[in-house]
């Protein structure tokens, strides 16, 4: 292979890293399940630490843990030795990354971790190293040649570290019975957050909710529909306990007008839809959009998760605004 053959070099790098991951999956450390149980049972936080490229991988592992239900933060070894060890508590578990197991700043952390009383797990390529020998558990990722043509730049080692970290995070997620709703709570922004938003986050409520009592004349219902902030194009008919009885929409108004009658003094109850489709406040917005499309409606009342009490209204425009 020559310096003018970048395609071959790229293919070789990817092949070596893929082979390392495959080998690791086929020879998962015997105490992997024990490590997962220790992380899942942690009453404090999972503190992740590592130097250099291992530290960068550690930051990603910590972020993945935190976003999937396991409180975590990254602790830089050098900063830890200059005061940041104050962040560590006995109830924490420390995940320490070092391929060689000989990184001095990382090794200098170990006595302090033991003194505080926190448990430690090493992700290391050498199970006989000083790091491995001084941690409570070792996840051996194996020492394999790097994909770097000089044999120096961390490539295969960091890939296997990251793979092990992801494997831990996903196994712990299942042990914690982490749900889609909890995931949504930790991802409120961006496309991912929008995908997992729940109806209660976007529904119209309080002064934006067009409620009328049973028996209200149609003319008053029309006033509520046009004066409610946001002009929702619907009125929700409720009883004295705010239980949903029906809905009257712009579409119902047009049908009355087309029939040649507009009985403004009659009760809205006579012209409302008595069994409207409804959303629960804890339904995912993505599921609400599917329901709107299937039912061919423009507005849907929102009821509380524990009953039939009206708590909000969703208009199709509300879904379009959040770009689900």
N, C-alpha and C positions, 0 to 999 in steps of 0.2 A: 504494500500500500504506500502511495506517495502523498506528498502534501497537496498535490493537485487533484486528489480524489476525495472530495468532501462527501459525496453521496455514500461511498463505501464506509468512510469513517462514521458518518451519522448512523448508518444501518448497524454497524458493529456496536456502537455505544448503546443503542436501543436494545439490541439483542442481548448484550451482556447484562443490562439492567433487568430486562424481562426474565432472563434465565435465573438471575439471583432471586427475584421475587418468587418465581415458580419453585425454586429449591426451598425457599423459606416456607412457602405454603405447604410443601410436602413434608417438611421437617419442623413443624411448629414446636417451639420450646415446650418441654413437658410441663412446666409450671405456668404456661400461658393462662389457663383457666384460673389458677390461684391468684395471679396478678389482676385479672379482671374482677374477681370477687373482692379483692382488697380495694380496688379503685371504686367499685360500686358501693362498698360499705363505708367509704370514707365520709366522716361527719364534718370534715373541714374542707379544704381545697386540695386539688392536685397541683402541686408546684412542679413545673417543668424547668429543667436547667441544662445548659450545654454551652460550649464555647465554639466560636467560629461558625462553620457551616452547620455543625451539629446543633448549635444554638438557634440558627435560623429555622432549621427543621423543627426544633423544639417549640418555637413560637407558633408554627402552624399547628402542631399537635395540640398545644394548649388551647388555641383558638377553636379547634374542632371539638375538643372536650367541652369547652364552655358553651358552645352553641348547641350542644346536644344533651344538655342536662347535667353535666358534671362541672361544678364550679372549679375554675382553674385560672392560674396566672403564670407567666413566664418570669423566672428569676435569673438575671445574669450573674454568673459565678463571681466575677470581679466586683460588681456592685454589691453582691451579697456579703462579700468579705469586708466591705466598707460601710456596713450599717443596714443594708437591706435584708439581712437575716432576721431583722425585727418583724418581717412580714410572716415568718414561719411559725406555726403553732404545732403543738403535740398532736393535735387531731388531723394534721395534714399528712398527705403521702407525697413524697418527692420522687419524680421521675427524672433520672439522670441519664443524659445521652453522651456517649463517647465511643467512637469506633475502636480505638486502641485500648481504652481504659487506662491511659497513662497521662491524660491531660492534667497538668498540675493544679490549675485553678479549680477544676472540678474536684480533684482529690482533696484539696484543702477544705472543701465544704463538708466532707463526710463526718469529721469529728463533731462539728457544730450540729449537724442533723441528728447525730446520735445523742448529743447532749440535750437537745430540745426534746427528744423522744419521738420524733416523727419516723414513720416507716419509709423505707427507700427501695426503689426498683431501678435497676440499671438496664438500659438498652445498650448492649455492647457487642463488639465483634469477637472479643476474647474472654471466654469464661474463666480463664485463669489469671486475668489481670488484677491489679490492685483495686480498681474500681469494683469489679465483680465480686471480689473476695470480701469487700467491706459493705456491701448492700444487702438488704434483707432478702431480695429476690433478684435473679438475673434472667433477662430475656436475651438469649444468645442469638444474634443475627448472623454470626459466622464471619470470618475474615476471608474476603474474596478480592481478587485483583480489581483495581479501579479501571474504568473504561478510558481514562485519560491516557493518551499515547506516551506521556512521560511517566505514567504510573503514580502520579502525585495528587492531582486535583480530586477531591471527594466527589464521586459520581455514583458508583455502585453502592458504596457504603451509605450515602445519604438517602438514596432511593429505598434501600431496605429499611433504614431507620424510619422513614416516613411511612412505608408500608406497614411496619409493625405498629406505629402510632395510630394509624387509621384502623387497623385491625382491633386494637385495644378499645378505641373510642366507639366503634360500632358494636362490639360485643358488650361493652358496658351500657350502651344505649338500650340494648335489649334487656339486660339484667335490671335496669331501672324502670322498665316499662314506659319509656319515653314516648309521648304521643305526638301526632301531627299538630295538635292544637298547642302543645307546649313549644314545639319547634317554631310555630308561627309567632308565638309571644317573643321569642328571641330574635326574630327577623322582621321587624316592623317596616323597614325601608327597602326600596329597590324592587326589582321584578320578583325576587324570591319572596319578599315580604308581602307584596300584593297578592301573590298566588295563595298565600296562607292566611290572609286577613279573614276575620269573621264578620258577619253581618252587623253586629253591634258597633263595629268601628266606623261604619259608613252610613248607617241608617239615619233618617230624619227623626228627631225627637224633641221633646219639650215644646217650645213655641213654634217649631217647624212641623209639628204633628197635627194634622187637620182632623181633630176629633169632634164629633157631634153626638148628642144624646139621642137615644131612641125616642121617636115621636116628633123630632125636629122637622119643621116645614122645609120643603124642597128649596124654597127661595133663600132660606138662611144657610142651607147646605152649600148653595152656589156661592154665597158671600164668603163662607169659610174657605172654600176651594180657591177663590181668587185673592183673598187677603192674607192667607197664611204665607209667611216668608218662603220664597222658593216656588210659589204657585204649583203645588204638587199635582193638580189635576185629578184629585180624588178626595173623598171625605170618608172617614171611618166611623161607622155607627157603633156605639158602645152602650152598655147598660150602666147602672150607677156604680158598679165595681170595676168599670173599664174593661169588661169582658167583651170580646168582639162579637157583634151581631151581624155585621155585613159591611159592604163597601159600595159606594156610589162614585162612578168615574165620569170623566169627560165623554167616554164612549157611550155610557148610559144616557147622558144628556143628549148627545147627537141622535141616538135612536129614538128618544122621546120626541125631539124636534122633527125628525123625519116622518114620524107617525102623525104629525099634525096636531099634537097636543103637548102642552107644557104646563102641567098642573102644579103651579108654584105653591099653592096653599095646601097641597096634600102632604102627608107624612113621607119623609124620605124612605122610611121603612118599606113602603109599598113598591118602591122602584129599585131598591138596592139588590145587589147580589148577596144572597143569604149564606152561601157556602163558598166564600172566596178561598183561593189558594193562599197559603200563608207561609212565612219563613220563620224559623226559630232564630233567636238572636245569636246562638252559638254555631250556626251553620257557616261553613266556609263560603267566602264571597264567590269563589270559582264554582261551587255547587249552586249558589243562588243564580249565577249567570246561566248555567245549564237549565235550571228550572224556568227562567224567564223565556229562554228560547223554545223550550218544549211546550210551554203553556201559551205562548203568544200573548203575553200580557205586558202592560207598561208599568204597573204599580203592584206591589204586594205588601200587605200588612205584616208587621213583625210582632211575634208574641214572645213572651218570656220563656226561658228554658224550663220553668217549673209549672206552666199552666197556659191558660188561654187569654191572659191579660195582655192588652195591647201596649207595647213599649216603643214601637217605631213604625216607620214606613220606608220602603225602598222603591225608588223610581229607577227605571232603566237608565236614565241619564246619570244617576249616581254611580252605576257600575261602569259606564263609559268613561267617567271622569277619572276613576282610579286605574283605568287601562288594564283591566284584568285580562 
